[in-house]
Amino acid sequence: MAASRAAYAAEKTLGHTGDPITAQDISKPPATTPHTSMCALTWQGKNHVAMRTVPQPTLLEPTDVILRVTGSTVCGSDLHLLHGVVIELSPGDILGHEFCGVVDAVGSAVKNVGAGDRVVASFQIACGECWYCERKLSSQCERTSGNRAQRTMYGGRTAGIFGYSHFTGGFAGGQAEYVRVPLGDVNLLKLPDDVPDEKGLYLSDVLCTAWHAVVDTGVTKDDVVAIWGAGPIGQMSADFAFHHGAARVILIDRNWRLAFCQSQQPRLETLNYAELPAGTSVTERLKEMTGGRGPDVGLECVAGEYAKGWVHAVEMAVGAETDSSEVLNEMITSVRNYGRVGVTGVYVGFTNHFNIGSLMERGIRLIGNGQAPVHKYWEELLEKVRSGEIDPLRMVTHRVRVEDLDKVYGQFEKKADGMQKVFAETRFSAPRAEGSPELTRY
């Protein structure tokens, strides 16, 4: 194996089974010939992404699969990459961790999928054999990311992730026309004919992530649930909280997304913190809305890079912290005594001014949900999509071309044009499915 292709796999993972997984350096996709190229969205530096023509990926291992991408999307997590918050990105890295496609080529050891199969990929890369994978906790796979900095920061490693920097393994992403999927038998789920790409795509991340936030935090019958963040994860978490028996769900944000989510889920209550009277906090309003006690559960669907106050903004700007604790503190003080707080939004490193006193004295259960273990849920959720019990199209507002993704990032970041969730088609995509948005060009 050429050293350039295995640079990040050379740091052998320390899981107790098998050999390390070879990563395709996301900034240097290999080519079969000088003439096989594709378009892909690449990171070019902080706050700068661009479409580039790059070589197509090839099979590196017998267990690899090459997909022709037929659908991808933009996630709130992609904005953390855009902003340079996730460390160890390099100019030219191919982005995108949510995608589906048609199998184009398979390695000699692949048994479960073949050329022409329609599949969706898990956003995390699992080996299928280690202690965590055996328990369907695929996001914590011990073998697919050998990054030493992550182990030092976190006290352990997590799974490799597509298009998510060398900090998570250095695997090229799927906001492209082709993508290499390591361990294809483990990390691909076949899509039946009655599930179009416009629905099946979201089993890659957002559906599993929202479901996991609700299940892992322990939402149960008659709970009052408050959700911070009205993006796609917050919207679907609200739906899934009701699905698990919540009596009330209160969604908190400061923009048009509140009205959009309420239009899709009339039972939803909303709290626009930008409209609160001067001197009134989110915690105070939530207590008022719940008879003084506070919600039973809080779900964090925002992430740690968005400071609300100037102190955290300054500290983050000068590198004194990587993540703001403001939303977490707001959640801790808002939920009832012995309430539960689940953290699904991405936090990368360290924070200051954390209200550990309230956490301890009031018995708050703080739960880091982790990256959702997709493999634990995606078969169950696929059946719910097939039956109509879950409709991913409730959050999808735009259909775009992959060639326009550099412009779409700007729209998504600004929450412009009523953009909640997109479906990005390629030249390989099937015709638009009934009920999905018409194509918008940027």
C-alpha positions in Angstrom: 0.0 0.0 0.0 1.4 3.4 -1.0 2.5 5.4 2.0 0.5 8.4 1.0 -2.8 6.4 1.0 -2.1 4.9 4.4 -0.7 7.9 6.2 -3.4 8.1 8.7 -3.9 4.4 9.1 -0.2 4.1 10.0 -1.1 5.1 13.5 -2.4 1.7 14.3 -5.6 1.6 16.3 -5.4 -0.2 19.7 -8.6 -2.2 19.5 -8.3 -5.8 20.7 -9.3 -7.4 17.4 -7.9 -7.5 13.9 -5.8 -5.1 11.9 -6.3 -1.3 11.5 -8.6 0.0 8.9 -6.9 1.7 5.9 -8.1 5.3 5.5 -8.2 7.0 2.2 -6.5 10.4 2.8 -9.5 12.7 2.3 -7.3 15.3 0.7 -5.7 12.9 -1.8 -8.2 10.5 -3.3 -6.4 8.0 -5.6 -7.1 7.7 -9.3 -7.5 4.6 -11.5 -6.2 6.5 -14.5 -5.4 10.2 -15.1 -8.7 10.6 -16.9 -11.2 9.3 -14.3 -12.3 12.4 -12.4 -15.3 13.6 -10.5 -16.6 16.8 -8.9 -16.5 17.0 -5.1 -16.9 19.6 -2.4 -13.6 20.4 -0.7 -12.6 22.4 2.4 -10.1 25.1 1.4 -9.6 26.8 4.7 -11.6 28.4 7.5 -15.0 29.6 6.1 -14.1 28.5 2.6 -15.4 25.5 0.7 -15.2 25.0 -3.1 -16.2 22.5 -5.7 -13.2 20.9 -7.3 -12.5 18.3 -10.0 -10.6 15.5 -8.3 -9.6 11.9 -9.1 -12.2 9.2 -8.5 -11.6 6.9 -5.5 -10.6 3.3 -6.1 -10.7 0.0 -4.2 -7.9 -0.1 -1.6 -8.9 -3.2 0.4 -10.8 -6.4 -0.4 -13.6 -5.3 1.8 -14.1 -1.9 0.1 -17.1 -0.7 -2.0 -17.2 2.1 -4.5 -20.5 4.0 -4.7 -21.9 6.2 -7.4 -23.5 8.8 -5.1 -27.2 9.4 -5.9 -28.0 11.6 -2.9 -26.2 13.6 -0.2 -27.0 16.5 2.1 -25.7 19.2 4.3 -25.7 18.8 8.1 -25.3 21.3 10.9 -22.1 19.4 11.7 -20.7 20.4 8.3 -20.8 24.0 9.5 -18.4 23.1 12.3 -16.0 21.9 9.7 -16.6 25.0 7.5 -15.7 27.2 10.5 -12.6 25.2 11.3 -13.9 24.2 14.7 -13.1 20.5 14.2 -9.3 20.2 14.2 -7.0 18.5 11.6 -8.7 19.5 8.4 -6.4 20.1 5.4 -7.1 22.2 2.2 -8.6 19.8 -0.4 -10.3 17.5 2.1 -13.5 16.1 0.6 -16.5 16.8 2.9 -19.8 15.0 3.5 -20.8 12.3 5.9 -24.4 11.6 4.8 -24.9 9.9 1.5 -26.6 7.1 -0.4 -25.9 5.6 -3.8 -25.6 2.7 -6.2 -22.8 0.1 -5.8 -20.3 0.6 -8.6 -17.6 -1.8 -7.7 -16.8 -4.2 -4.8 -13.7 -5.7 -3.4 -13.1 -9.4 -3.6 -14.1 -10.0 0.0 -17.5 -8.2 -0.1 -20.4 -10.6 0.2 -23.5 -8.7 1.1 -23.8 -6.1 -1.6 -23.1 -6.2 -5.4 -22.9 -3.9 -8.3 -26.2 -2.1 -8.9 -27.6 -2.4 -5.4 -29.1 0.7 -3.9 -27.7 1.4 -0.5 -27.3 4.1 2.2 -24.1 4.4 4.1 -23.7 4.9 7.9 -21.9 8.2 8.5 -19.6 6.4 10.9 -17.3 3.6 9.8 -17.5 0.5 12.0 -15.4 -2.7 11.8 -18.3 -5.0 12.9 -16.0 -7.1 15.2 -14.7 -5.1 18.1 -16.3 -5.0 21.6 -18.4 -1.9 20.8 -19.5 -3.1 17.3 -20.6 -6.5 18.7 -23.0 -4.5 20.9 -24.2 -2.3 18.0 -22.4 0.7 19.5 -20.8 1.4 16.2 -20.0 5.1 16.8 -17.4 3.9 19.4 -15.7 1.4 17.1 -12.2 0.7 18.4 -10.5 0.1 15.0 -11.5 2.6 12.4 -9.8 5.8 13.6 -6.2 5.7 14.7 -5.9 9.4 15.7 -3.6 9.9 18.7 -4.7 13.4 19.4 -8.3 12.2 19.9 -7.2 9.6 22.3 -5.2 12.1 24.3 -8.1 14.7 24.4 -10.9 12.3 25.1 -9.3 9.4 26.9 -10.4 7.0 24.2 -11.1 6.8 20.5 -14.3 6.9 18.6 -15.2 5.5 15.1 -13.9 6.9 11.9 -16.3 9.3 10.1 -16.7 10.1 6.5 -15.5 13.6 5.4 -15.0 14.7 9.0 -11.2 15.6 9.2 -8.2 13.5 10.0 -9.2 13.8 13.7 -11.8 11.1 12.9 -9.7 8.9 10.6 -9.1 10.8 7.4 -11.8 9.3 5.2 -13.0 11.1 2.1 -16.6 12.2 2.3 -19.7 11.8 0.1 -20.5 15.3 -1.1 -19.1 14.1 -4.4 -20.0 11.9 -7.3 -18.2 8.8 -6.1 -17.1 7.6 -2.6 -15.1 4.7 -1.2 -16.8 2.9 1.6 -14.5 0.8 3.8 -15.9 -2.5 5.1 -18.9 -2.2 2.8 -20.6 -5.3 4.2 -20.8 -3.6 7.6 -21.4 0.0 6.7 -24.0 -0.2 3.9 -27.7 -0.9 4.3 -29.7 -2.0 1.2 -32.7 0.2 0.3 -35.8 -1.5 -0.9 -37.5 -0.3 -4.1 -40.4 1.3 -2.1 -38.0 3.7 -0.3 -36.7 6.4 -2.6 -33.3 8.0 -2.1 -35.1 11.2 -0.8 -36.2 9.2 2.2 -33.5 6.5 2.6 -30.6 9.0 2.6 -31.5 10.3 6.0 -30.9 6.9 7.7 -27.3 7.8 7.2 -27.4 10.2 10.1 -30.2 12.6 11.0 -32.9 10.1 11.7 -30.7 7.8 13.8 -29.2 10.8 15.6 -32.6 12.3 16.6 -33.9 8.9 17.6 -30.8 8.2 19.7 -31.1 11.6 21.4 -34.6 10.7 22.6 -33.9 7.0 23.4 -30.5 7.5 25.1 -31.7 10.4 27.2 -34.7 8.3 28.3 -37.8 10.2 27.1 -40.8 8.3 28.4 -44.5 8.5 28.6 -46.0 11.8 29.9 -42.6 13.6 30.0 -42.4 17.3 29.3 -39.4 17.7 26.9 -37.6 20.9 26.0 -35.4 20.9 22.9 -32.8 23.5 22.2 -32.3 24.0 18.4 -35.0 24.0 15.7 -32.8 22.6 12.9 -33.4 19.2 11.4 -32.1 17.2 14.4 -34.3 19.3 16.8 -37.3 18.9 14.5 -37.0 15.2 14.2 -36.2 14.8 17.9 -39.5 16.6 18.7 -41.4 14.1 16.5 -39.6 11.2 18.1 -40.3 12.5 21.6 -44.0 12.5 20.9 -43.5 9.0 19.4 -42.1 7.8 22.7 -45.0 9.2 24.7 -44.0 12.7 25.6 -47.0 14.8 26.8 -45.5 18.1 25.7 -42.5 19.2 23.6 -41.2 22.7 23.7 -38.8 23.8 21.0 -36.4 26.7 21.6 -34.7 28.8 19.0 -34.8 32.4 17.6 -35.8 32.3 14.0 -38.3 31.2 11.3 -37.5 27.5 11.9 -39.8 27.5 14.9 -42.8 28.3 12.8 -41.7 25.8 10.2 -41.4 23.0 12.7 -44.7 23.9 14.2 -46.3 23.8 10.8 -45.1 20.2 10.5 -46.0 19.2 14.0 -49.0 21.2 15.4 -48.7 19.7 18.9 -45.3 21.4 19.2 -44.9 24.4 21.5 -42.3 27.0 20.8 -40.2 29.5 22.7 -38.4 32.3 20.7 -35.7 33.5 23.1 -35.1 36.6 21.0 -38.6 37.8 21.8 -38.4 37.4 25.6 -38.8 40.6 27.6 -35.6 42.2 28.8 -34.4 40.5 32.0 -36.4 37.3 31.4 -34.3 34.2 30.8 -35.2 31.0 29.0 -35.0 29.2 32.3 -37.6 31.5 33.8 -40.0 31.2 30.8 -39.7 27.4 30.8 -40.5 27.3 34.5 -43.6 29.5 33.9 -44.7 27.2 31.1 -44.4 24.1 33.3 -46.0 25.2 36.5 -42.7 26.2 38.2 -41.0 22.9 38.2 -39.3 22.8 34.8 -39.3 20.2 32.0 -38.5 16.5 32.8 -36.0 16.3 29.9 -33.8 18.7 28.0 -32.3 17.8 24.6 -29.3 19.8 23.2 -29.5 20.0 19.4 -27.4 23.1 18.9 -23.7 22.4 19.5 -21.1 24.2 21.5 -19.6 26.7 19.1 -22.5 29.2 19.3 -21.8 31.6 22.1 -24.8 33.7 23.2 -22.9 36.1 25.5 -19.9 38.3 24.9 -17.8 36.5 27.6 -17.8 33.2 25.8 -17.5 34.9 22.4 -14.3 36.5 23.5 -12.9 33.4 25.2 -13.6 31.3 22.1 -12.0 34.0 19.9 -8.8 34.0 21.8 -8.6 30.2 22.3 -9.4 30.1 26.0 -12.1 27.6 25.3 -13.4 25.6 22.3 -17.0 25.4 23.2 -19.5 27.6 25.1 -21.2 26.2 28.2 -24.1 28.7 27.9 -26.8 26.4 26.4 -25.8 23.5 28.7 -26.0 25.8 31.8 -29.4 27.0 30.6 -30.6 23.4 30.2 -29.3 22.4 33.6 -31.1 25.2 35.4 -34.3 24.8 33.4 -35.1 21.1 33.9 -36.7 19.9 37.1 -34.7 18.5 40.0 -33.4 15.0 39.0 -34.2 15.9 35.4 -32.3 14.6 32.4 -30.2 16.6 30.0 -29.0 14.9 26.8 -26.2 16.4 24.6 -26.5 15.5 21.0 -25.1 18.7 19.4 -21.3 18.5 18.7 -18.9 19.7 21.4 -15.3 19.4 20.3 -13.1 20.2 23.3 -13.3 22.3 26.5 -15.5 24.9 28.1 -15.4 27.4 30.9 -18.0 28.6 33.5 -19.8 25.2 33.7 -22.5 25.2 36.3 -21.4 22.0 38.1 -23.0 23.2 41.3 -26.6 23.0 40.0 -25.8 19.7 38.3 -24.7 18.2 41.6 -27.0 19.8 44.1 -30.2 19.3 42.1 -29.3 15.8 40.9 -29.3 16.6 37.2 -28.5 13.6 34.9 -26.1 14.9 32.2 -25.9 12.5 29.4 -23.4 12.8 26.5 -25.3 11.0 23.8 -22.2 10.7 21.6 -22.3 10.3 17.9 -25.4 8.2 17.3 -24.6 4.4 16.8 -26.4 4.2 13.4 -26.1 0.4 13.2 -28.1 0.0 16.3 -31.2 1.8 14.8 -31.1 1.9 11.0 -32.9 -1.4 10.3 -35.7 -0.5 12.7 -36.0 3.0 11.4 -36.0 1.8 7.8 -39.1 -0.3 8.5 -40.8 2.8 10.1 -40.0 4.8 7.0 -41.4 2.0 4.7 -44.6 1.9 6.7 -45.0 5.7 6.7 -44.7 5.9 10.5 -41.7 8.2 9.9 -41.6 10.6 7.0 -38.2 12.2 6.5 -39.7 14.6 3.9 -41.2 16.6 6.7 -37.8 18.3 7.2 -36.7 18.4 3.5 -37.2 21.9 2.0 -34.8 21.9 -0.9 -33.5 19.8 -3.7 -30.1 21.0 -5.1 -27.3 19.9 -7.4 -24.1 18.6 -5.9 -22.3 21.1 -8.1 -24.0 23.9 -6.2 -23.0 22.7 -2.7 -20.4 25.4 -2.2 -23.2 28.0 -2.5 -25.7 25.9 -0.6 -23.3 25.9 2.4 -23.6 29.7 2.5 -27.4 29.5 2.4 -27.6 26.8 5.0 -25.3 28.7 7.3 -27.4 31.9 7.0 -30.6 29.9 7.4 -31.6 31.7 4.2 -34.3 30.9 1.6 -36.3 28.9 4.2 -33.6 26.1 4.0 -34.1 23.4 6.7 -32.7 20.2 5.1 -31.5 19.6 1.5 -31.3 16.7 -0.8 -28.3 17.0 -3.2 -28.7 15.1 -6.4 -25.9 14.0 -8.8 -25.8 13.0 -12.5 -26.5 9.5 -11.2 -29.7 10.3 -9.3 -33.1 8.9 -10.1 -35.9 11.3 -11.1 -37.4 13.3 -8.3 -39.6 11.2 -6.0 -43.2 12.2 -5.4 -43.6 14.6 -2.5 -40.0 15.8 -2.5 -39.1 19.4 -3.4 -38.5 20.6 -6.9 -34.9 21.4 -7.9 -33.4 24.8 -7.0 -30.2 26.0 -8.7 -27.8 28.4 -6.9 
